[in-house]
Amino acid sequence: MLNVYDDPSEQRSLSLDDTSSTGESQEDTRLSLETSNDVIPYIGQRFETHDAAYEFYSEFAKRCGFSIRRHRTEGKDGIGKGLTRRYFVCHRAGNTPVKAATDTKQQRNRKSSRCGCQAYMRISKSMDMGVSEWRVTGFESHHNHELLEPNQVRFLPAYRTISDADKIRIQMFAKSGISVQQMMRLMELERCVEPGYLPFTEKDVRNLLQSFRKVKQDEESIDLLRMCKSIKAKEPNFKYDFTTNSNKGLENIAWSYASSVQSYEIFGDAVVFDTTHRLTAFDTPLGIWVGMNNYGMPCFFGCVLLQEENVQSFTWALKVFLNFMNGKAPRTILTDQNMCLKEAIAIEMPNTKHALCIWLIVVKFPSWFNAVLGERYSEWKVEFYKLYNLENIDDFELGWRDMVTSFGLHANRHIVNLFALRTQWALPYLRSHFLAGLTLKGVSKAINSFIQRFLSAQTRLTHFIEQVAVAVDFRDQMGEQQTMQQNLQNICFKTGAPMEAHAASFLTPYAFGKLQDELVLAAHYASFPMGEGLFLVRHHTKMDGGRKVIWMPQEELLSCSCRMFEFSGILCRHTLRVLSTLNCFQIPERYLPIRWRRISTVVPSNLAYGAASCEQAERVQALQAMASSLVSEAAKSKERMDIATREISFLLSRIKEQPLSLNASRNCIHRSR
């Protein structure tokens, strides 16, 4: 039914697609007045202001299932007489003009909601007894589209509003690092409303946060770069780099500290590049480079903030990181499943093994498989870890097929994708590559704990960089304390073998504990010479199978088919059994890697790359042996510890007073670079 109400005294038309309003008889006007009850607009209805008329029509529209907008204003007898007439129309009135495509600006392919709807309300200004008022002079209630249900109309943009109080609260939540989803849930609980029944949506909140960021973006960029320059002036070895966009605004920025570069020289053989986090206050992709030191603790290498997650951004980030680290690429880099990052690594680090962090995969399992497997989910996880920890590739692939069949996962896209990427995450395919223990569960928890220290997002980027600096400094201090605690622990020998004592004098307690476990297990294995330096080693309860070990004493070449040393830098039980059988009392020097020794991060940088002389290396080893004995003896009682602490403090102060030779000074300068 077409319902049109129009004041015959008004001769102007709405001109929505050249459609004019029709007149209304006095009887129709009387009927509309009698039945409206001030709920439905009617001709002659009066309002004190045009804003009051707009609010009334807006409430009417909301009840009916649509929203309105201000369409046109007119002045009486041309310009200069003030506003005398207003039109309020349906939000779907008119038609969106087609924009001319340009080569420089990409057009958004978004469908318009406008469909030429003719529903409207017109008000005109008049004077009554010297008092101005607004009167309804035209009304059209017919729509050429379906109206929304009450539970749908609230999603229209006109009815989605964020109050000033809510804006302040959202800003407070953003400062504390709370995600948008968490903000929505908290405010739903506070107001006791069902999920989705707030007067705004997640998209509105994100747009609001984005508007906050846009206002501050220029200031942030200037302050951030000024801060980096200030740090660089105070600490010349601090490194940072950045790019700007076409508007000369900050686009990407990366930075690293002197201690991080120094640590990377020794522990940069295996690196995690975690890009799964975002800086909540700016919704900015965040990349963090971390590794593991010789005491099994996380060490920070660098950080990057990117404008977008694409191949170009990741390529820039990797290139800058290599520049920070004097061009040295890691042997292995572990990341999340990100195809853009994979492509960038292939470009910038072609000789680096790219693997996937197993903990970044496993964390997604509940959302991937919980609903699919139901009660069998826990059973499936046990089976998955069994396959993951296998040594043989053939056993893995055969077991994977059996697992897929047993749990009916042939068509599951996540299972298909995992199998396609198996060479990057499954241990049977990675045992020939050095991962420094970064796949261990405890290590992943330590890295996540470290990252979370500076992810309580601030509203200013400068605050975030300060947080990172504080977290790195805290990590370094904690690392020193834990290192000292490890070194002060009594070393408990379990086998009595000379190799055990020899390894203890070189390796950190963390690395020695790993080697000691293998030494204990080596006693359960038998070795059989096969000729020409080849040995077969198998468990004493097995009658067949086993591992093949090669030992060439002239070249000090030791290798096992289990590939444990290549994977972790720790000799396996099979090689240790062969050395024991051949009456070897010391572990060959090359199989006590620098990265697992007790040496600090400063000294090995020379030892590892040949910068120190043999004489200097001998001095270091002699000091290590003496320090190991000192720690063992001093830790036996509190009295001994007090004496050792007092004497070491005195000794250190005397040593620092001694001048360095010219060559030693040059070495120190070289190491600090």
Phi, psi and omega in degrees: 000135179265115180249116179232130176235129182213138177284120182297342179286342179267119184262352181277151179255165180288327179062037170272105185057038175061033178255125182264156176281150177259160183284167179231136179286163178297326180294318178296320179297317179298319181295319181295325178293322184287326186265349185288317183054036180056029176251319178255133178303145178216155181296130180097351179299135187250147178221147180290323181225163178288334176293323177296321178295320179297315180298319180297312182293326178296318178295319177299315180297320181296320178293328184275339178110025175213176177233169185234167173213158177284127186259309187206146175237150181223150175250146184286131177055041175089200186280143173108349182261001179087175181284125181234346182211141179225148176241131173246127186235165174298147181296347179257016179288153177074182179227142181284125178292146180282125181277141178288130181289141178235154181283334186273336184234124180284132181275143177279128181271076183236129182288134179278148178272350183285136184223018179077027180297140185259002181294137181197170168222132180247137176236148180228147182272137179216169179245131178228112180058036178082000181249129180281145177209169179245133184235140177289122180242358177199140182207129177232121185253001182273137179242146177263022179215164180287142177270153185277155174285159181305325181279356179252329186296335181292345179275354177294140184307326183296333184256002177263104183231145175246116182292164179300322179296319179292325178298317179297319181293319179296320176299319179296317178299318182298320180297327182274003175084014181281136180289165180297320178299319179293322177301312182300316182294319179298316181289330174295318179293320180297324183264359179057046177244158179291153177306131179092001184252018170285159181285014177207165184248174177301321180299320179297320180294317179297320178296322178297313179298322178295323178294323176299317183294320182298323180296324186262354191301313181298315179298318180300314182300314181297312182295320182295313180293323177297322180293317180298319178296323179294316178297318180298323180294324180277325182234093185302335181274358172292137184236138175208157177208157183204165173231157177239157179271187183296337179267012180064024173268155181297129182252297179231149176211138178227152179206159178207157183256161181302317180295328180291317178297321180295317179295324183296330180303326183259319189251015180271015179287330177227125188229139171260127174248095185270113180244023184271356183256159176227147175279104192303318185299333180239004181051044186255132175299137184236131176241136183229126176263123178222160177215196179233134180272186185287351177255014176074024181244150181296144173229138185273133180250326183177171184215148179216139173248126184245150176284320181219158176261085177224174184300319182298315181294315180294323178298316177299315182299315181293321180297317179294319180300315178297324177295318176303319187265028174057034175082001183275116178271148177290157174290324181222139174233131181250134182220182171275173177284094181222111186294324178295318179293321178301316180294320180295320179296319178299329180281310188269335181230064186296335182262005180265136176286123179262118179239165179254135178295121181295327182288334175284342175274312185298327182297341180269352185302316181303317180287335181278318194238347184301310182290327183289317186265339179060235183293341182271003183299313180298319178298320180294321180298320178299316180294321180299313181294327175299314179293319182299323185269003179297159179261328187262134181295317180298319178297322180296311185292323176293316179295325179296316179298319179295321180295316180299318180292316184297323184257004176062047185249024183302321186263002182287123186293329179290321177295316179299317181292319178299317180293324179295330182259014189302328181292349182256349181228333184281132185301325179305333181267348186250358187291346177270001183241142183282122179241359173056025179078012183289349178272353182290145184299317181297324180293318180299321178295319180294319179294315179297321178297319179296315182296320183295342180295332181241017178261007172284085196302138176261168178277352179237137181295326179298324177295323180295315179298323176297320179297318178298315180300317179296317181295319179294316179297318178297318179297319179296317180294315178298321179298319178296318179295314181293325177298315180295320178298318178296316183292332181276351179290142175293129177278120181258110179283136185251341183245335184076004181284142178302327178299326181294315179294322180296314180295324182296331181282346182250314190277153172294158178306324179297309182290322179296323178299322178294315180293322181297321177301320179289324178298319179296316181289335181299332180294343180270006184241153176244145179243142182232117179293136180246002179097147177055045175076010180257133180231147173252124182239127177215161181296146187295342180270353183262143178258347179214179182077204179115181181248147178262125181243133176250129178226115178241097187298328181298316179268358186051046180259122183228127183211145179230148181291345178283344175063025183295320181294318178298328184277322187237345185081011178241131179295145181272170180297329183290315178291322179295326177294319178296315179299320179294318180298324182271014176060039174275126183260352178226149176278132180308143186307318185291346180257016168241076189303147178305321185294344178253007183273171183283357185292146177289170183291346182277311185295315185296337181301330175277317183296321186291328187245017171078015183279340181263150179282164178299324180298317180295319179299320179294321178298318180297315181296321178297317178296323179298316180298316179296318180295323179296317178295319179300314180297315182299316182286319184292330184283355185284340178203162180292323181296315179298321181296319179298317179296315182297317181298316181295314183289323180293320178299316179296318181295318180298319180296323179290320181296319181294338178284340182285132179290150177273150173287168181299317180295319180296322179297319179296320178298320180296318179297319180298320182290329183283347181281000000 
